[in-house]
């Protein structure tokens, strides 16, 4: 390519002009910035020096005055020093504070978080429970801002510990917060008592504000966020919603309890006499903050008219353990996802079959991996009669393969005619071509029930088996350090084993069935195991281990039934006998054949038209 000399000189000059323009413009900006800084420095010298410590003292003084003003008749509770009291009961470590008379920190002493620290369900400035209190005419204060007296612990003979806080005014009005902590129990009794409730509460209504910050406890925060829900008992039934970026929910009917449920732990606020109405707002935060959600609930409770009032409530800080939650007889076990949405029916499979069998083996066997293997064996034994029927149908299909090959050669490219003759052959031989679909259909509810069970079973949390360090999460033998779309950032060996055994089953099954005319149906058994790689890679290793064992049992059953139980010669004789018997057609078969014949005629007519 030839370039004009003048054009090249022009481009060079133009470039130099641009460079000069940017250079001198930048120099002018720097000079202006220097002058501006000089002016600001000069003005700063003219300003009187400010004592930052004095400002802080002035602000503190102003805050104190505002507190005293808001506290009204409870001015002695406006200012004070925070005092903490620690209570332990074998499963909980609770730090109570006299500021607001409530739990400030709650730890589950028997559980560890992803960072090897104890699981903390209350820990931070955001977590609090408060309500508005009328302290004088046209004045009110939040209880969380008031300093209560008391905080001493009394112990009963059975190990129950009680801690009480109170505030009083000169006119006889009082507020008492009493907490009862039972030994080895995750449920805390919380009683609020009022003297002068008709004056302390507007229209005898308690407006309780509850703030709860759910933080990360599992290694995979993405999965934990997906499993986090807000559950509530309303109209004597359980309901829930999952988290989005933000969510608002209003309660128009009475609510007995409200729960912030994470993958394996939950915090639940319970009103024995129900909250009359309320609402909750949830916000999510970036993974880097390790915050799953921040929930803010406003719950209303209308009290009977009178000056005295007692509000019995409870707070649950603990694991999502089915037996523990069920023992409270409040329906709280429903927060555990054993089957929800369109798969809600599988929760009955889990409750009545899977859980009892799993718990039975767990009593005698220490390794949860072996327990899962035995559970798998029981499930396969229970479903084995149906599986045998399926394999018998497959053997009949295999016996008909020579005749199907003849029909295929006879009709060649006329698929419509071949399909009609194929159906006639199946009917005369007494073979159900859909009989082999039973195992696949049977696997659907079983898979979804076990997915829910293994994904929510806290007993598996932290349990190791073979190379898996935690059966409630995926096993990883290699971490990439980056994410591969559809696959993930790691290699799960149990997923590879489950995929490999599924592929072997597909290969064996295809070898036992007639050739498929539909290319998609022909290759689908090979595509399916590959899809499992992406689907299974992030699933709990308990589930992929179950699938691996189940596939191994399937391979063994296929080989034994096909080679040692099913008599292929006897099947051939039976098929020949079936062909000799008179056949009656069902209305469905008659209509199907009519449709096939109509389609065949239309196809023949089109072929003749195209030939002309």
C-alpha positions as CSV (number, residue, x, y, z in Angstrom):
1,X,0.0,0.0,0.0
2,X,1.4,3.4,-1.0
3,X,1.1,6.4,1.4
4,X,1.2,10.0,0.3
5,X,4.2,11.8,1.8
6,X,2.2,14.9,2.6
7,X,-0.5,12.8,4.3
8,X,2.0,11.2,6.6
9,X,3.5,14.6,7.5
10,X,0.0,15.9,8.2
11,X,-0.8,13.0,10.6
12,X,2.4,13.5,12.5
13,X,1.8,17.3,12.9
14,X,-1.8,16.5,14.0
15,X,-0.5,14.1,16.6
16,X,2.0,16.7,17.9
17,X,-0.7,19.3,18.1
18,X,-2.9,16.9,20.2
19,X,0.1,16.1,22.5
20,X,0.9,19.8,22.9
21,X,-2.7,20.6,23.6
22,X,-3.0,17.9,26.4
23,X,0.3,18.9,27.9
24,X,-0.4,22.6,28.2
25,X,-3.9,22.0,29.3
26,X,-2.7,19.7,32.1
27,X,0.0,22.3,33.1
28,X,-2.8,24.9,33.4
29,X,-4.9,22.6,35.6
30,X,-1.9,21.9,37.9
31,X,-1.2,25.7,38.2
32,X,-4.9,26.4,39.0
33,X,-5.0,23.6,41.6
34,X,-1.8,25.0,43.2
35,X,-3.4,28.5,43.4
36,X,-6.6,27.0,44.9
37,X,-4.7,25.1,47.5
38,X,-2.8,28.3,48.4
39,X,-6.0,30.2,48.9
40,X,-7.5,27.4,51.1
41,X,-4.4,27.2,53.2
42,X,-4.5,31.0,53.7
43,X,-8.2,30.9,54.7
44,X,-7.5,28.0,57.1
45,X,-4.9,30.1,58.8
46,X,-7.4,32.9,59.3
47,X,-9.9,30.5,60.9
48,X,-9.8,30.0,64.7
49,X,-8.4,26.6,65.8
50,X,-11.1,24.1,66.8
51,X,-10.7,21.8,69.7
52,X,-12.0,18.4,68.5
53,X,-12.0,17.1,72.0
54,X,-14.2,20.0,73.0
55,X,-16.6,19.3,70.1
56,X,-16.9,15.7,71.3
57,X,-17.6,16.8,74.8
58,X,-20.2,19.3,73.5
59,X,-21.9,16.6,71.4
60,X,-21.9,14.1,74.3
61,X,-23.4,16.8,76.5
62,X,-26.1,17.5,73.9
63,X,-26.9,13.8,73.6
64,X,-27.2,13.4,77.4
65,X,-29.6,16.3,77.5
66,X,-31.7,14.8,74.8
67,X,-31.7,11.4,76.5
68,X,-32.8,13.0,79.8
69,X,-35.5,14.9,78.0
70,X,-36.8,11.8,76.2
71,X,-36.7,9.7,79.4
72,X,-39.2,12.0,81.1
73,X,-40.2,10.5,84.4
74,X,-37.6,7.7,83.9
75,X,-34.7,10.2,83.9
76,X,-32.6,7.9,86.2
77,X,-32.6,5.4,83.4
78,X,-31.4,7.9,80.8
79,X,-27.8,8.0,81.9
80,X,-25.7,5.1,83.2
81,X,-23.0,2.7,82.5
82,X,-23.5,-0.5,80.5
83,X,-23.2,-3.7,82.6
84,X,-23.0,-7.2,81.0
85,X,-24.0,-10.5,82.6
86,X,-22.9,-13.9,81.2
87,X,-25.2,-16.9,81.4
88,X,-24.3,-20.4,80.2
89,X,-26.6,-23.4,80.2
90,X,-24.5,-26.1,78.4
91,X,-25.6,-25.2,74.8
92,X,-25.8,-21.4,74.9
93,X,-23.5,-18.7,76.1
94,X,-25.6,-15.5,76.4
95,X,-24.2,-12.0,77.3
96,X,-27.1,-9.9,78.7
97,X,-26.8,-6.1,78.9
98,X,-28.7,-3.8,81.2
99,X,-28.9,-1.3,78.3
100,X,-32.3,-2.2,76.9
101,X,-32.4,-5.3,79.2
102,X,-31.8,-7.8,76.4
103,X,-29.3,-10.4,75.0
104,X,-26.3,-8.6,73.5
105,X,-24.4,-11.7,72.3
106,X,-25.6,-15.3,71.8
107,X,-23.2,-18.1,71.0
108,X,-24.0,-21.8,70.3
109,X,-21.2,-23.5,72.3
110,X,-21.5,-26.9,70.4
111,X,-21.2,-25.5,66.9
112,X,-18.4,-23.9,64.9
113,X,-18.7,-21.4,62.1
114,X,-16.7,-21.5,58.8
115,X,-13.9,-19.5,60.5
116,X,-13.6,-22.1,63.3
117,X,-15.2,-19.7,65.8
118,X,-18.3,-20.6,67.7
119,X,-21.6,-19.9,65.9
120,X,-22.9,-16.4,67.0
121,X,-26.5,-15.7,66.3
122,X,-26.5,-12.3,68.1
123,X,-23.3,-10.3,67.8
124,X,-23.2,-6.7,66.8
125,X,-24.8,-3.3,67.0
126,X,-27.5,-4.0,64.5
127,X,-29.0,-6.9,66.6
128,X,-31.5,-5.5,69.1
129,X,-35.1,-5.7,70.4
130,X,-36.8,-2.5,71.4
131,X,-40.2,-0.8,71.7
132,X,-41.4,2.8,72.4
133,X,-42.3,3.8,75.9
134,X,-44.4,6.8,76.9
135,X,-42.2,8.4,79.6
136,X,-44.1,11.7,80.2
137,X,-46.6,13.9,78.4
138,X,-45.7,14.1,74.7
139,X,-42.4,12.4,75.4
140,X,-41.2,8.9,74.5
141,X,-38.1,6.8,74.5
142,X,-36.9,3.6,73.0
143,X,-36.3,0.9,75.6
144,X,-33.0,0.0,74.0
145,X,-31.7,3.4,75.0
146,X,-32.6,3.1,78.7
147,X,-30.3,1.6,81.4
148,X,-32.1,-0.9,83.5
149,X,-31.3,-1.9,87.1
150,X,-30.9,-5.4,88.3
151,X,-29.2,-8.1,86.3
152,X,-28.6,-10.6,89.1
153,X,-28.9,-14.3,88.4
154,X,-31.0,-16.6,90.5
155,X,-30.6,-20.4,90.2
156,X,-33.2,-23.0,90.8
157,X,-32.5,-26.6,92.0
158,X,-33.0,-28.0,88.5
159,X,-30.4,-25.7,87.1
160,X,-32.8,-23.1,85.7
161,X,-31.4,-19.6,85.7
162,X,-33.4,-16.4,85.9
163,X,-32.2,-12.9,85.3
164,X,-34.4,-9.8,85.8
165,X,-34.1,-6.1,84.9
166,X,-36.4,-3.2,85.9
167,X,-36.9,0.5,85.6
168,X,-39.2,2.6,87.7
169,X,-40.5,6.1,88.0
170,X,-41.6,8.1,91.0
171,X,-45.3,7.6,90.1
172,X,-45.2,3.8,90.5
173,X,-44.9,3.0,86.8
174,X,-42.4,0.2,86.1
175,X,-41.1,-2.0,83.3
176,X,-39.7,-5.5,84.1
177,X,-37.8,-7.8,81.7
178,X,-37.4,-11.3,83.0
179,X,-35.4,-14.0,81.2
180,X,-35.6,-17.7,82.1
181,X,-32.8,-19.9,80.8
182,X,-33.3,-23.7,81.1
183,X,-30.4,-26.1,81.2
184,X,-29.3,-27.6,77.8
185,X,-32.2,-25.8,76.1
186,X,-32.1,-23.4,73.1
187,X,-35.4,-21.8,74.0
188,X,-35.3,-18.8,76.4
189,X,-38.5,-17.6,78.1
190,X,-38.9,-13.8,78.0
191,X,-41.6,-12.0,80.1
192,X,-42.3,-8.3,79.8
193,X,-44.3,-6.9,82.7
194,X,-45.8,-3.4,82.9
195,X,-47.1,-1.4,85.9
196,X,-49.1,1.4,84.4
197,X,-49.4,-0.1,80.9
198,X,-52.3,2.1,80.0
199,X,-50.0,5.1,80.3
200,X,-46.7,3.6,79.2
201,X,-48.1,2.2,75.9
202,X,-50.2,4.2,73.4
203,X,-53.7,2.7,73.1
204,X,-52.4,-0.3,75.1
205,X,-50.4,-1.5,72.0
206,X,-46.9,-2.8,72.1
207,X,-44.9,-1.9,68.9
208,X,-42.0,-4.2,69.1
209,X,-39.0,-3.6,66.8
210,X,-36.8,-6.6,66.2
211,X,-33.5,-6.3,64.2
212,X,-31.5,-9.4,63.4
213,X,-28.4,-9.7,61.3
214,X,-27.8,-13.2,59.8
215,X,-24.1,-13.7,59.2
216,X,-22.2,-16.4,57.3
217,X,-21.7,-19.7,59.1
218,X,-21.0,-22.1,56.2
219,X,-18.1,-22.2,53.8
220,X,-20.3,-21.6,50.7
221,X,-22.0,-18.3,51.3
222,X,-23.8,-18.5,47.9
223,X,-25.6,-21.7,48.9
224,X,-26.2,-20.5,52.4
225,X,-27.9,-17.4,51.1
226,X,-30.0,-19.5,48.8
227,X,-31.1,-21.6,51.8
228,X,-31.9,-18.6,54.0
229,X,-35.6,-17.9,54.5
230,X,-38.0,-16.0,56.6
231,X,-40.6,-18.3,58.1
232,X,-43.7,-17.6,60.2
233,X,-46.7,-19.3,61.8
234,X,-49.8,-17.5,60.6
235,X,-53.5,-18.7,60.6
236,X,-52.3,-21.9,62.4
237,X,-50.1,-22.8,59.4
238,X,-46.6,-22.4,58.3
239,X,-45.5,-20.0,55.5
240,X,-42.2,-18.6,54.3
241,X,-40.5,-16.5,51.7
242,X,-37.0,-16.7,50.3
243,X,-34.6,-13.7,50.0
244,X,-34.2,-11.5,47.1
245,X,-32.2,-8.2,47.0
246,X,-34.8,-6.8,49.4
247,X,-38.2,-7.9,50.5
248,X,-41.1,-6.5,52.4
249,X,-43.8,-8.6,53.9
250,X,-46.9,-7.4,55.8
251,X,-48.8,-9.6,58.2
252,X,-52.5,-8.8,58.4
253,X,-53.5,-11.8,60.4
254,X,-52.2,-12.8,63.9
255,X,-48.6,-14.3,63.9
256,X,-47.5,-16.7,66.6
257,X,-43.8,-16.7,65.7
258,X,-41.4,-15.2,63.2
259,X,-38.1,-16.9,62.3
260,X,-34.9,-15.9,60.4
261,X,-33.8,-19.3,59.2
262,X,-30.4,-19.9,57.7
263,X,-29.1,-23.2,56.3
264,X,-28.5,-24.9,59.6
265,X,-29.5,-22.3,62.3
266,X,-32.3,-20.0,63.1
267,X,-33.4,-17.3,65.4
268,X,-37.1,-17.2,66.2
269,X,-39.2,-14.7,68.2
270,X,-42.4,-16.3,69.7
271,X,-45.4,-14.5,71.2
272,X,-47.5,-17.0,73.2
273,X,-50.5,-14.7,72.8
274,X,-49.7,-13.9,69.2
275,X,-48.7,-10.7,67.5
276,X,-51.8,-9.1,66.1
277,X,-50.1,-7.7,62.9
278,X,-46.8,-6.5,61.7
279,X,-44.3,-6.4,58.8
280,X,-40.7,-7.3,58.1
281,X,-38.1,-6.0,55.7
282,X,-35.0,-7.9,54.6
283,X,-32.0,-6.6,52.8
284,X,-29.0,-8.5,51.4
285,X,-25.4,-7.5,51.3
286,X,-22.3,-8.3,49.2
287,X,-20.5,-11.6,50.0
288,X,-17.4,-9.7,51.1
289,X,-19.3,-8.4,54.2
290,X,-20.2,-12.0,55.3
291,X,-23.7,-10.8,55.9
292,X,-26.5,-13.0,54.6
293,X,-29.3,-10.6,55.4
294,X,-30.4,-7.8,57.8
295,X,-34.0,-8.3,58.8
296,X,-36.1,-5.5,60.5
297,X,-39.5,-6.5,61.9
298,X,-42.2,-4.3,63.5
299,X,-44.6,-6.5,65.4
300,X,-47.8,-5.2,67.1
301,X,-49.5,-6.6,70.1
302,X,-52.7,-5.2,71.5
303,X,-52.9,-5.7,75.3
304,X,-56.1,-6.0,77.4
305,X,-57.2,-2.7,79.0
306,X,-55.8,-2.1,82.4
307,X,-52.7,-0.8,84.2
308,X,-51.0,-4.1,84.7
309,X,-49.9,-6.3,81.8
310,X,-47.8,-9.4,81.3
311,X,-46.5,-10.4,77.9
312,X,-45.1,-13.9,77.7
313,X,-42.7,-14.4,74.9
314,X,-39.9,-16.8,73.9
315,X,-36.7,-16.6,71.8
316,X,-35.1,-19.6,70.1
317,X,-31.4,-19.4,69.3
318,X,-30.4,-22.7,68.0
319,X,-29.9,-25.4,65.3
320,X,-32.4,-26.5,62.7
321,X,-32.7,-29.9,64.3
322,X,-36.0,-31.5,63.5
323,X,-36.5,-33.4,66.8
324,X,-35.5,-30.4,68.9
325,X,-37.8,-28.0,67.0
326,X,-40.7,-30.4,67.0
327,X,-40.4,-30.9,70.8
328,X,-41.7,-27.4,71.4
329,X,-45.1,-28.2,69.7
330,X,-45.2,-24.9,67.9
331,X,-44.7,-26.2,64.3
332,X,-41.2,-24.8,64.2
333,X,-39.9,-28.0,62.6
334,X,-41.4,-26.6,59.4
335,X,-38.6,-24.1,59.0
336,X,-36.4,-27.1,57.9
337,X,-36.8,-27.5,54.1
338,X,-37.6,-31.2,53.7
339,X,-39.6,-30.4,50.6
340,X,-41.2,-27.1,49.5
341,X,-43.0,-25.5,46.6
342,X,-43.9,-27.9,43.8
343,X,-41.9,-30.6,45.6
344,X,-43.7,-30.2,49.0
345,X,-45.0,-33.7,48.7
346,X,-41.5,-35.2,49.2
347,X,-41.4,-33.9,52.8
348,X,-43.8,-36.8,53.7
349,X,-41.3,-39.3,52.2
350,X,-38.6,-37.7,54.3
351,X,-40.6,-37.6,57.5
352,X,-42.1,-41.1,57.3
353,X,-39.4,-43.1,55.5
354,X,-36.0,-41.5,55.1
355,X,-35.6,-39.9,58.5
356,X,-36.7,-43.0,60.5
357,X,-34.4,-45.3,58.6
358,X,-31.5,-42.9,58.8
359,X,-32.0,-42.3,62.5
360,X,-32.2,-46.1,63.1
361,X,-28.8,-46.8,61.4
362,X,-27.3,-43.7,63.1
363,X,-27.9,-45.3,66.6
364,X,-25.6,-48.2,65.8
365,X,-23.1,-46.9,63.3
366,X,-20.7,-44.0,63.9
367,X,-19.8,-43.3,60.3
368,X,-22.4,-41.3,58.5
369,X,-21.0,-42.4,55.1
370,X,-21.8,-46.0,56.0
371,X,-25.2,-44.9,57.3
372,X,-26.0,-43.3,53.9
373,X,-24.8,-46.4,52.1
374,X,-27.2,-48.6,54.2
375,X,-30.0,-46.1,53.7
376,X,-29.4,-46.4,49.9
377,X,-29.5,-50.2,50.1
378,X,-32.8,-50.1,52.0
379,X,-34.3,-47.8,49.4
380,X,-33.2,-50.0,46.5
381,X,-34.5,-53.1,48.2
382,X,-37.9,-51.5,48.7
383,X,-38.1,-50.5,45.0
384,X,-36.5,-53.7,43.6
385,X,-39.8,-55.3,42.6
386,X,-40.6,-52.4,40.3
387,X,-37.0,-52.5,39.0
388,X,-37.3,-56.2,38.2
389,X,-40.5,-55.5,36.2
390,X,-38.6,-52.8,34.3
391,X,-35.7,-55.1,33.5
392,X,-38.1,-57.8,32.4
393,X,-39.7,-55.4,30.0
394,X,-36.2,-54.5,28.7
395,X,-35.5,-58.2,28.1
396,X,-38.7,-58.6,26.1
397,X,-37.7,-55.6,24.0
398,X,-34.3,-57.1,23.4
399,X,-35.9,-60.4,22.3
400,X,-37.9,-58.5,19.7
401,X,-34.9,-56.8,18.3
402,X,-34.4,-59.2,15.3
403,X,-38.0,-58.7,14.2
404,X,-37.7,-54.9,14.6
405,X,-34.6,-55.0,12.4
406,X,-36.6,-56.8,9.7
407,X,-39.3,-54.2,9.9
408,X,-36.8,-51.4,9.8
409,X,-35.2,-52.9,6.6
410,X,-38.6,-53.4,5.1
411,X,-39.8,-49.8,5.5
412,X,-36.4,-48.1,5.2
413,X,-37.0,-44.4,5.2
414,X,-40.8,-44.6,5.8
415,X,-40.7,-43.9,9.6
416,X,-44.5,-43.5,9.8
417,X,-45.0,-47.0,8.5
418,X,-42.3,-48.4,10.7
419,X,-43.8,-46.9,13.8
420,X,-47.2,-48.4,13.0
421,X,-45.8,-51.9,12.4
422,X,-43.6,-51.5,15.6
423,X,-46.7,-50.7,17.7
424,X,-48.6,-53.7,16.3
425,X,-45.6,-56.0,17.1
426,X,-45.5,-54.7,20.7
427,X,-49.2,-55.3,21.1
428,X,-49.3,-58.8,19.7
429,X,-46.2,-59.8,21.7
430,X,-47.7,-58.3,24.9
431,X,-44.8,-55.9,25.4
432,X,-45.1,-52.5,27.0
433,X,-42.5,-50.2,25.4
434,X,-42.8,-47.8,28.3
435,X,-42.1,-50.5,31.0
436,X,-38.4,-49.5,31.1
437,X,-39.3,-45.9,32.2
438,X,-40.3,-47.0,35.7
439,X,-36.9,-46.7,37.4
440,X,-36.3,-43.2,35.9
441,X,-39.8,-42.0,37.0
442,X,-39.2,-43.6,40.4
443,X,-35.9,-41.8,40.9
444,X,-37.6,-38.3,40.6
445,X,-39.4,-38.1,43.9
446,X,-36.7,-40.2,45.7
447,X,-34.0,-37.8,44.4
448,X,-35.8,-34.6,45.4
449,X,-36.6,-36.0,48.8
450,X,-33.0,-37.0,49.4
451,X,-31.8,-33.7,48.0
452,X,-33.9,-31.9,50.6
453,X,-32.9,-34.3,53.3
454,X,-29.2,-34.2,52.8
455,X,-29.2,-30.5,52.1
456,X,-30.9,-29.6,55.4
457,X,-29.7,-32.4,57.8
458,X,-27.6,-30.7,60.5
459,X,-26.4,-34.1,61.7
460,X,-24.2,-34.3,58.6
461,X,-22.6,-30.9,59.2
462,X,-18.9,-31.3,59.8
463,X,-19.0,-35.1,59.4
464,X,-16.1,-36.5,57.4
465,X,-16.1,-39.6,55.2
466,X,-13.2,-40.8,53.0
467,X,-11.9,-37.6,51.4
468,X,-15.0,-35.5,52.1
469,X,-14.4,-33.2,55.2
470,X,-18.1,-32.2,55.5
471,X,-20.9,-34.4,54.2
472,X,-23.3,-31.4,54.3
473,X,-21.2,-29.6,51.7
474,X,-19.5,-30.5,48.4
475,X,-16.2,-32.5,48.6
476,X,-13.3,-30.9,46.7
477,X,-10.1,-32.6,45.6
478,X,-9.0,-29.6,43.5
479,X,-9.8,-25.9,43.7
480,X,-9.2,-23.8,40.6
481,X,-9.1,-20.4,42.2
482,X,-11.5,-19.2,39.4
483,X,-15.1,-20.1,38.3
484,X,-15.9,-22.1,35.3
485,X,-19.5,-21.4,34.0
486,X,-22.0,-24.2,34.7
487,X,-19.3,-26.2,36.5
488,X,-17.9,-24.2,39.4
489,X,-14.5,-23.5,41.0
490,X,-13.6,-27.0,42.2
491,X,-13.6,-30.7,41.3
492,X,-15.8,-32.9,43.4
493,X,-14.7,-36.5,43.3
494,X,-18.0,-37.9,44.4
495,X,-19.6,-36.0,41.5
496,X,-17.1,-37.6,39.1
497,X,-17.9,-41.1,40.5
498,X,-21.7,-40.4,40.3
499,X,-21.3,-39.2,36.7
500,X,-19.1,-42.1,35.7
501,X,-21.4,-44.8,37.1
502,X,-24.4,-43.0,35.5
503,X,-22.5,-43.2,32.2
504,X,-21.9,-46.9,32.6
505,X,-25.6,-47.5,33.4
506,X,-26.5,-45.6,30.2
507,X,-24.1,-47.7,28.1
508,X,-25.4,-50.9,29.5
509,X,-29.1,-49.9,29.1
510,X,-28.5,-48.9,25.5
511,X,-26.9,-52.2,24.7
512,X,-30.1,-54.0,26.1
513,X,-32.6,-52.0,24.1
514,X,-33.5,-51.8,20.3
515,X,-31.9,-49.1,18.2
516,X,-33.6,-45.7,18.6
517,X,-34.9,-44.0,15.4
518,X,-34.8,-40.6,17.1
519,X,-31.2,-39.3,17.2
520,X,-31.9,-37.2,20.2
521,X,-33.3,-40.2,22.1
522,X,-30.4,-42.2,21.0
523,X,-27.8,-39.8,22.4
524,X,-29.7,-38.5,25.4
525,X,-28.5,-41.3,27.8
526,X,-24.9,-40.2,27.1
527,X,-25.6,-36.5,27.4
528,X,-27.4,-36.8,30.7
529,X,-24.4,-38.0,32.7
530,X,-22.4,-35.1,31.4
531,X,-25.1,-32.7,32.5
532,X,-24.8,-34.2,36.0
533,X,-21.2,-32.8,36.3
534,X,-22.5,-29.2,36.4
535,X,-25.6,-29.9,38.4
536,X,-24.0,-32.2,41.1
537,X,-20.7,-30.4,41.5
538,X,-21.9,-28.0,44.2
539,X,-24.4,-30.4,45.9
540,X,-23.7,-31.9,49.4
541,X,-21.3,-34.8,49.2
542,X,-23.8,-36.9,51.1
543,X,-26.1,-36.7,48.1
544,X,-23.4,-37.4,45.5
545,X,-22.2,-40.3,47.6
546,X,-25.8,-41.7,47.8
547,X,-26.1,-41.4,44.0
548,X,-22.8,-43.2,43.5
549,X,-23.8,-46.1,45.8
550,X,-27.3,-46.2,44.2
551,X,-25.7,-46.4,40.7
552,X,-23.3,-49.2,41.8
553,X,-26.3,-51.2,43.1
554,X,-28.1,-50.5,39.8
555,X,-25.2,-51.9,37.8
556,X,-25.1,-55.0,40.0
557,X,-28.8,-55.6,39.8
558,X,-28.8,-55.1,36.0
559,X,-26.1,-57.7,35.5
560,X,-27.5,-60.2,38.0
561,X,-31.1,-60.0,36.7
562,X,-30.2,-60.0,33.1
563,X,-27.8,-62.9,33.3
564,X,-29.0,-65.1,36.2
565,X,-32.6,-64.4,36.9
566,X,-34.3,-63.6,33.6
567,X,-34.6,-66.7,31.3
568,X,-34.3,-65.2,27.8
569,X,-35.4,-68.5,26.1
570,X,-38.5,-68.7,28.2
571,X,-39.3,-65.0,27.3
572,X,-39.0,-65.9,23.6
573,X,-41.5,-68.7,24.0
574,X,-43.8,-66.5,26.0
575,X,-43.7,-63.8,23.3
576,X,-44.5,-66.4,20.6
577,X,-47.5,-67.7,22.7
578,X,-48.7,-64.1,23.1
579,X,-48.7,-63.6,19.4
580,X,-51.1,-66.5,18.9
581,X,-53.6,-65.2,21.5
582,X,-56.5,-63.0,20.2
583,X,-56.0,-59.4,21.0
584,X,-58.5,-56.8,22.0
585,X,-57.8,-53.2,21.4
586,X,-58.5,-50.5,23.9
587,X,-60.2,-47.3,22.7
588,X,-56.9,-45.5,23.2
589,X,-55.2,-48.0,20.9
590,X,-57.9,-47.7,18.3
591,X,-57.7,-43.9,18.3
592,X,-53.9,-44.1,18.2
593,X,-53.9,-46.4,15.2
594,X,-56.5,-44.2,13.4
595,X,-54.3,-41.2,13.9
596,X,-51.2,-43.1,12.6
597,X,-53.1,-44.3,9.6
598,X,-54.4,-40.8,8.8
599,X,-50.9,-39.4,9.1
600,X,-49.6,-42.2,6.8
601,X,-52.2,-41.3,4.2
602,X,-51.4,-37.6,4.3
603,X,-47.7,-38.4,4.0
604,X,-48.3,-40.7,1.0
605,X,-50.5,-38.0,-0.7
606,X,-47.7,-35.4,-0.2
607,X,-45.1,-37.8,-1.6
608,X,-47.3,-38.4,-4.7
609,X,-47.8,-34.6,-5.2
610,X,-44.0,-34.0,-4.9
611,X,-43.4,-36.8,-7.4
612,X,-45.6,-35.0,-10.0
